[in-house]
Amino acid sequence: MGCLVPFLVNMVTLMVVAGFFPGFELDGLGAAFTAALLLSIINMLIRPLLVILTLPITVVTLGFFVFIINAALLMLTSELMGDLFSISSFGMALLAAVLIALLNVLINNFIVEPLRSDRS
């Protein structure tokens, strides 16, 4: 259950962003599922290494460089998926990274956490 909720939240946020921006396209629910799965794996394996390697610049930019890392990982996911998931530019990936982070916070704080506290 611990890995399933973040995966589902990623899937929802990817679909929401794809629904609002023409430069961020997912080819259906299956593509959203695959993109969320790939992004979750990439975030587990590659993101921690990138965060550690770029720690000095992240500190200097007061943490904003993390959005650059997230955008780069979104672009990597898009490249690995081919035509099923496309992002028009790095600027679009950066905007999507910021929106996905914001949506993740909102969904986790207002939906996931209240559901978890009701179960206890």
Residue pairs with C-beta under 8 A, 6 or more apart in sequence:
3 40
5 112
6 40
7 36
7 37
7 40
8 36
9 104
9 107
9 108
9 112
10 36
10 39
10 40
10 100
10 104
11 32
11 33
11 35
11 36
12 103
12 107
13 99
13 100
13 103
13 104
13 107
14 26
14 32
14 35
14 36
14 39
14 100
15 26
15 29
15 32
16 99
16 103
17 24
17 96
17 99
17 100
17 103
18 24
18 25
18 26
18 32
21 92
21 95
21 96
22 88
23 87
23 88
23 89
23 92
24 86
24 87
24 88
24 92
24 93
24 96
25 85
25 86
25 87
26 32
26 35
26 84
26 85
27 83
27 84
27 85
28 84
30 84
31 81
31 84
31 85
34 81
34 84
34 85
35 77
35 78
35 81
35 84
35 85
38 77
38 80
38 81
39 73
39 74
39 77
42 73
42 76
42 77
43 73
46 73
46 76
47 69
47 70
47 73
50 69
50 72
50 73
51 58
51 66
51 69
54 65
54 69
57 65
58 64
58 65
58 66
67 94
67 97
67 98
67 101
68 94
70 97
70 100
70 101
71 90
71 93
71 94
71 96
71 97
72 93
74 87
74 93
74 96
74 97
74 100
75 87
75 90
75 93
77 85
78 85
78 86
78 87
78 93
87 93
87 96
